[in-house]
Amino acid sequence: MDFRLPSVYAITDRAASGIDDHTEIARRLFRVGIRLLQVREKEWPDGRLLSAVESVAELGRAHRATVLANDRVDIARVAGVGVHLGEEDLPPGEARRILGPEALLGVSRHDPRASGQAFTEGIADYIAFGPVFASGTKTARPPRGLEDLAEVARRKTRPLVAIGGITAENADAVFAAGADSIAVIGGLFQGGALEQNARDLLDAARRRRAVGRIYLVGFSGAGKTSVGRRIAERLKVPFVDLDAEIERTSGRTIRALFESSGEEEFRRRETAFLAGTSSLPSAVIATGGGCFSRDQNRQWIAKLGTAVFLRVPWETLLSRLSGKTDRPLFQGPEQARSLYAEREPFYKMSPIQVTLSEESIEEAADRVLAVLSDRLGG
């Protein structure tokens, strides 16, 4: 099966979450960027469980997320999802026969020897090992620790998922020991901060990959500076606002530069600063509203990193720009609308486009980071 396992693997749990609806848990997790989720339910009757898994699967398709059922091969087959099996569940060979070759199939193993055997069998798409640490939801077995995890990782022939007591605080050590993905239950729901815990776990995983240079493009008011700064904070990489850097080094506002030197001189400086971002191995760069409409700048961005178009409805942009006096080319709504129409075809040349509207800065950062992860891996 050709499938790249996401770095964070969420597992629903009504008791741990205090939320009595797997679909609601999934909705909130998908919105912040979770792309692999297992529905774990031990008490509901078959009909209710099937309905829940089907509902979560539908949400998953809308978010390009993968969904699995815990233990139940029959439910997984009817719902058209993958399955995760424990050691006491149906043997993986039988599950594969029932589900077919395309369904995602994972198994849990709890010691290095059994994990090695599962890798050798080559039936499951991934092997989950744990509990790595003491866990409030995995209490039947003692924690195996990072050394055993590292031993299993040295023998892996397919993705290795670590599970048990994993939080944003210890996730980096788990990845360093060789895990490809971290399965999380209690770490998601601690303190009732579901979305923030998921963000912290996702960001911990994202920071282990080189993000390169991310160039945010779009019209004035799209949120390139505010959203870009938050993305950079979460990834712990530098943030550069090209307009702000030009103002800082020239000692003049963008409007003053336009008035004193003309737009062409400003564009020359803009291109020079854009080229200068090559000195940063990884960064989030907010470009000016007209930057991406110039062919030379698009070539620089394509060479240096990834352009992300923040697509915001015109009505929202206009409300944000109303009363602003620092935009040199903004002379009124009609003129600005014409300028947007002129630039939009160039913005659409961006390889990644994220539609935003009235989200908070954090929610907008979630959207951009999720799309980047979907596109670039992770």
C-alpha positions as CSV (number, residue, x, y, z in Angstrom):
1,M,0.0,0.0,0.0
2,D,1.4,3.4,-1.0
3,F,0.6,5.5,2.0
4,R,2.7,8.0,3.9
5,L,1.8,7.8,7.6
6,P,1.1,11.2,9.2
7,S,3.3,12.1,12.1
8,V,0.5,12.5,14.6
9,Y,-2.1,9.7,15.0
10,A,-5.1,10.7,17.0
11,I,-7.3,8.2,18.8
12,T,-10.8,9.1,20.0
13,D,-11.8,8.2,23.5
14,R,-15.1,9.4,25.1
15,A,-13.9,8.8,28.7
16,A,-10.6,10.6,28.3
17,S,-12.1,13.5,26.4
18,G,-15.3,14.0,28.2
19,I,-17.0,14.3,24.8
20,D,-19.7,11.7,24.2
21,D,-19.5,12.1,20.4
22,H,-16.7,10.6,18.2
23,T,-17.8,12.8,15.3
24,E,-17.5,15.9,17.3
25,I,-14.0,14.9,18.5
26,A,-13.0,14.1,14.9
27,R,-14.4,17.4,13.6
28,R,-12.4,19.5,16.1
29,L,-9.2,17.5,15.4
30,F,-9.5,17.6,11.6
31,R,-10.0,21.4,11.7
32,V,-6.6,21.9,13.4
33,G,-4.8,19.6,11.0
34,I,-5.0,16.0,12.3
35,R,-5.0,13.7,9.2
36,L,-5.0,10.2,10.8
37,L,-7.6,9.2,13.3
38,Q,-8.8,6.0,14.9
39,V,-12.3,5.6,16.3
40,R,-11.9,3.7,19.6
41,E,-15.1,2.5,21.2
42,K,-15.5,-0.5,23.4
43,E,-19.1,-0.1,24.7
44,W,-21.5,0.9,22.0
45,P,-23.7,-1.6,20.2
46,D,-22.8,-2.4,16.6
47,G,-25.3,-0.2,14.9
48,R,-24.4,2.9,16.9
49,L,-20.7,2.2,16.4
50,L,-21.1,1.7,12.6
51,S,-23.0,5.0,12.4
52,A,-20.3,6.8,14.2
53,V,-17.4,5.4,12.1
54,E,-19.3,6.2,8.9
55,S,-19.9,9.7,10.1
56,V,-16.2,10.2,11.0
57,A,-15.2,8.7,7.7
58,E,-17.3,11.2,5.8
59,L,-15.7,14.0,7.7
60,G,-12.3,12.5,7.0
61,R,-12.9,12.4,3.3
62,A,-13.7,16.1,3.4
63,H,-10.4,16.9,5.1
64,R,-8.4,14.3,3.2
65,A,-7.8,12.5,6.4
66,T,-7.5,8.7,6.9
67,V,-9.9,7.0,9.4
68,L,-9.5,3.6,11.1
69,A,-11.8,1.6,13.3
70,N,-10.3,0.1,16.5
71,D,-10.4,-3.8,16.6
72,R,-13.5,-4.2,14.5
73,V,-12.7,-5.6,11.0
74,D,-16.4,-6.0,10.2
75,I,-17.2,-2.4,11.0
76,A,-14.2,-1.3,9.0
77,R,-15.2,-3.2,6.0
78,V,-18.8,-2.0,6.0
79,A,-17.7,1.7,6.6
80,G,-14.9,1.5,4.1
81,V,-12.2,2.5,6.5
82,G,-9.0,0.9,7.8
83,V,-8.6,-1.0,11.0
84,H,-6.2,-1.2,13.9
85,L,-5.8,-4.6,15.6
86,G,-4.5,-5.5,19.1
87,E,-2.6,-8.7,19.8
88,E,-5.8,-10.5,20.9
89,D,-7.8,-9.5,17.9
90,L,-8.3,-11.2,14.5
91,P,-4.9,-12.2,13.0
92,P,-3.7,-9.6,10.5
93,G,-3.7,-12.1,7.7
94,E,-7.4,-12.8,8.1
95,A,-8.1,-9.1,8.4
96,R,-6.2,-8.4,5.2
97,R,-8.2,-11.2,3.4
98,I,-11.5,-9.6,4.5
99,L,-10.6,-6.0,3.9
100,G,-8.5,-6.4,0.7
101,P,-5.1,-5.0,-0.2
102,E,-6.1,-1.3,-0.2
103,A,-7.4,-0.8,3.3
104,L,-5.0,0.6,5.9
105,L,-4.2,-2.2,8.4
106,G,-2.2,-1.6,11.6
107,V,-1.3,-3.8,14.6
108,S,-0.2,-3.3,18.1
109,R,2.8,-5.2,19.6
110,H,4.1,-4.8,23.1
111,D,7.7,-6.2,23.1
112,P,10.6,-6.0,20.6
113,R,10.4,-9.7,19.7
114,A,6.7,-9.6,18.8
115,S,7.3,-6.3,16.9
116,G,10.1,-7.8,14.9
117,Q,7.9,-10.8,14.0
118,A,5.2,-8.4,12.8
119,F,7.7,-6.6,10.6
120,T,8.9,-9.9,9.2
121,E,5.3,-11.0,8.4
122,G,4.9,-7.9,6.2
123,I,1.1,-8.0,6.4
124,A,0.3,-4.8,8.4
125,D,1.0,-1.4,6.9
126,Y,2.4,-0.2,10.2
127,I,3.3,-1.6,13.6
128,A,2.4,0.3,16.8
129,F,4.7,-0.3,19.8
130,G,4.1,0.6,23.4
131,P,3.2,1.7,25.9
132,V,6.4,3.8,25.7
133,F,5.6,5.7,28.9
134,A,3.1,5.2,31.7
135,S,-0.3,6.0,30.4
136,G,-3.7,6.7,31.9
137,T,-5.4,4.8,29.0
138,K,-2.9,1.9,28.6
139,T,-2.7,0.6,32.2
140,A,-2.6,-3.2,31.6
141,R,1.1,-3.2,30.6
142,P,4.2,-1.6,32.1
143,P,5.9,1.1,30.0
144,R,8.6,-0.2,27.7
145,G,10.7,3.1,27.6
146,L,12.7,4.7,24.8
147,E,15.4,2.1,24.7
148,D,13.0,-0.7,23.7
149,L,11.4,1.7,21.2
150,A,14.8,2.4,19.7
151,E,15.5,-1.4,19.5
152,V,12.3,-1.9,17.6
153,A,13.0,1.1,15.3
154,R,16.4,-0.4,14.3
155,R,14.6,-3.5,12.9
156,K,11.6,-1.7,11.2
157,T,10.8,-2.4,7.6
158,R,7.7,-0.2,7.5
159,P,6.3,2.7,9.5
160,L,6.6,2.5,13.3
161,V,4.0,4.1,15.5
162,A,4.8,4.8,19.2
163,I,1.9,4.8,21.7
164,G,1.5,5.3,25.4
165,G,1.9,8.4,27.5
166,I,3.1,10.6,24.6
167,T,2.7,14.4,24.9
168,A,4.0,17.4,23.2
169,E,6.7,17.6,25.8
170,N,8.2,14.2,25.2
171,A,7.3,13.8,21.5
172,D,10.7,14.9,20.3
173,A,12.4,12.2,22.2
174,V,10.0,9.6,20.8
175,F,10.7,10.7,17.3
176,A,14.4,10.8,18.0
177,A,14.2,7.1,19.2
178,G,13.0,6.2,15.7
179,A,9.2,6.5,15.7
180,D,7.6,7.6,12.4
181,S,4.3,8.5,14.0
182,I,3.0,9.1,17.5
183,A,-0.4,7.8,18.5
184,V,-2.0,9.9,21.2
185,I,-5.0,9.6,23.4
186,G,-4.5,11.2,26.9
187,G,-2.0,13.7,25.5
188,L,-4.8,15.1,23.3
189,F,-7.4,15.5,25.9
190,Q,-5.4,16.6,29.0
191,G,-6.8,19.8,30.6
192,G,-9.7,19.8,28.3
193,A,-7.6,21.7,25.7
194,L,-8.2,19.5,22.7
195,E,-7.4,21.9,19.9
196,Q,-4.3,23.4,21.6
197,N,-2.9,20.0,22.6
198,A,-3.4,18.8,19.0
199,R,-1.7,22.0,17.7
200,D,1.3,21.4,20.1
201,L,1.7,17.8,19.0
202,L,1.4,18.7,15.3
203,D,3.9,21.5,15.6
204,A,6.4,19.3,17.5
205,A,6.3,16.9,14.6
206,R,6.5,19.6,12.0
207,R,9.5,21.2,13.5
208,R,11.5,18.0,13.0
209,R,11.3,18.5,9.3
210,A,13.0,21.3,7.4
211,V,10.2,23.5,6.3
212,G,12.3,25.6,3.9
213,R,11.2,29.0,2.9
214,I,7.5,29.7,2.8
215,Y,6.4,32.8,0.9
216,L,2.9,34.1,1.7
217,V,1.4,36.0,-1.2
218,G,-1.9,37.8,-1.6
219,F,-3.6,41.2,-1.6
220,S,-3.2,43.8,1.1
221,G,-5.4,42.8,4.1
222,A,-5.1,39.0,3.4
223,G,-3.3,38.5,6.8
224,K,0.1,37.7,5.4
225,T,1.9,39.5,8.3
226,S,-0.3,38.4,11.2
227,V,-0.8,34.8,10.0
228,G,2.8,34.5,8.8
229,R,4.2,35.7,12.1
230,R,2.1,33.1,14.0
231,I,3.2,30.3,11.6
232,A,6.8,31.2,12.1
233,E,6.3,31.2,15.9
234,R,4.8,27.8,15.9
235,L,7.5,26.3,13.6
236,K,10.2,28.2,15.5
237,V,11.7,29.7,12.3
238,P,12.5,33.3,11.4
239,F,9.7,35.6,10.2
240,V,10.4,38.3,7.6
241,D,8.0,41.0,6.4
242,L,9.5,42.3,3.2
243,D,7.7,45.6,3.4
244,A,8.7,46.1,7.0
245,E,12.3,45.3,6.2
246,I,12.3,47.8,3.3
247,E,10.9,50.5,5.7
248,R,13.4,49.7,8.4
249,T,16.5,49.8,6.2
250,S,15.4,52.9,4.2
251,G,14.0,54.8,7.2
252,R,10.9,55.7,5.2
253,T,7.4,54.3,5.0
254,I,6.3,52.4,1.9
255,R,4.1,55.3,1.0
256,A,6.9,57.8,1.3
257,L,9.2,55.6,-0.8
258,F,6.5,55.4,-3.5
259,E,6.1,59.2,-3.4
260,S,9.8,60.1,-3.4
261,S,11.3,57.4,-5.6
262,G,8.4,55.9,-7.6
263,E,7.0,52.5,-7.8
264,E,9.8,51.1,-10.0
265,E,12.5,52.0,-7.5
266,F,10.4,50.4,-4.7
267,R,10.0,47.2,-6.8
268,R,13.8,47.1,-7.4
269,R,14.4,47.1,-3.7
270,E,11.6,44.5,-3.1
271,T,13.3,42.1,-5.5
272,A,16.7,42.7,-3.9
273,F,15.2,41.9,-0.4
274,L,13.4,38.9,-1.8
275,A,16.7,37.5,-3.2
276,G,18.3,38.2,0.1
277,T,16.0,35.7,1.9
278,S,18.2,33.0,0.3
279,S,20.5,33.4,3.4
280,L,17.7,31.8,5.6
281,P,17.5,28.0,5.4
282,S,14.0,28.1,6.7
283,A,11.7,31.0,7.2
284,V,8.2,32.4,6.7
285,I,8.2,35.5,4.5
286,A,5.3,37.8,4.0
287,T,5.5,39.5,0.6
288,G,3.9,42.8,-0.4
289,G,0.6,42.8,-2.3
290,G,2.2,43.5,-5.6
291,C,5.3,41.3,-5.2
292,F,4.0,38.2,-6.8
293,S,2.7,40.0,-9.9
294,R,6.2,40.6,-11.2
295,D,7.7,37.7,-13.2
296,Q,11.2,38.2,-11.7
297,N,9.9,37.8,-8.2
298,R,7.9,34.7,-9.0
299,Q,11.0,33.2,-10.4
300,W,13.0,34.0,-7.3
301,I,10.2,32.5,-5.0
302,A,10.0,29.3,-7.2
303,K,13.7,28.9,-6.9
304,L,14.0,29.6,-3.2
305,G,10.9,28.0,-1.7
306,T,7.1,27.6,-1.8
307,A,4.5,30.3,-2.5
308,V,1.3,30.1,-0.6
309,F,-1.6,32.3,-1.7
310,L,-3.9,33.4,1.1
311,R,-7.2,33.7,-0.8
312,V,-9.6,35.9,1.1
313,P,-13.0,37.1,-0.2
314,W,-13.0,40.6,-1.6
315,E,-15.6,41.8,0.8
316,T,-13.4,40.7,3.7
317,L,-10.4,42.4,2.2
318,L,-12.3,45.6,1.7
319,S,-13.6,45.7,5.3
320,R,-10.0,45.3,6.5
321,L,-8.6,48.0,4.2
322,S,-11.3,50.5,5.0
323,G,-9.7,53.6,6.6
324,K,-6.2,52.4,6.0
325,T,-3.8,55.2,4.8
326,D,-0.5,53.3,4.6
327,R,-1.2,51.5,1.4
328,P,0.3,53.6,-1.4
329,L,-1.7,52.1,-4.2
330,F,-5.0,52.1,-2.3
331,Q,-7.0,55.1,-3.5
332,G,-10.5,53.9,-2.9
333,P,-12.7,50.8,-3.1
334,E,-13.2,50.8,-6.9
335,Q,-9.5,51.4,-7.7
336,A,-8.5,48.7,-5.2
337,R,-11.0,46.2,-6.7
338,S,-9.5,46.8,-10.1
339,L,-6.0,46.3,-8.7
340,Y,-7.1,43.1,-7.1
341,A,-8.6,41.8,-10.3
342,E,-5.3,42.7,-12.1
343,R,-3.2,40.8,-9.5
344,E,-5.4,37.8,-8.8
345,P,-4.4,35.7,-11.8
346,F,-0.8,36.0,-10.7
347,Y,-1.7,35.0,-7.1
348,K,-3.4,31.9,-8.5
349,M,-0.1,30.8,-10.0
350,S,1.0,29.8,-6.4
351,P,1.4,26.0,-6.1
352,I,-0.5,26.2,-2.7
353,Q,-3.7,28.1,-2.2
354,V,-5.5,28.4,1.1
355,T,-9.0,29.9,1.4
356,L,-9.5,32.0,4.5
357,S,-12.3,34.3,5.6
358,E,-13.2,35.2,9.2
359,E,-11.0,32.8,11.1
360,S,-8.9,33.9,14.0
361,I,-5.2,34.2,13.4
362,E,-4.6,30.9,15.2
363,E,-7.3,29.2,13.1
364,A,-5.9,30.7,9.9
365,A,-2.4,29.4,10.9
366,D,-4.0,25.9,11.4
367,R,-5.4,26.0,7.9
368,V,-2.1,27.1,6.3
369,L,0.0,24.6,8.3
370,A,-2.4,21.7,7.5
371,V,-2.3,22.5,3.8
372,L,1.5,22.7,3.8
373,S,1.7,19.4,5.7
374,D,-0.7,17.8,3.2
375,R,1.3,19.1,0.3
376,L,4.9,18.8,1.6
377,G,4.5,15.7,3.9
378,G,4.1,15.4,7.6
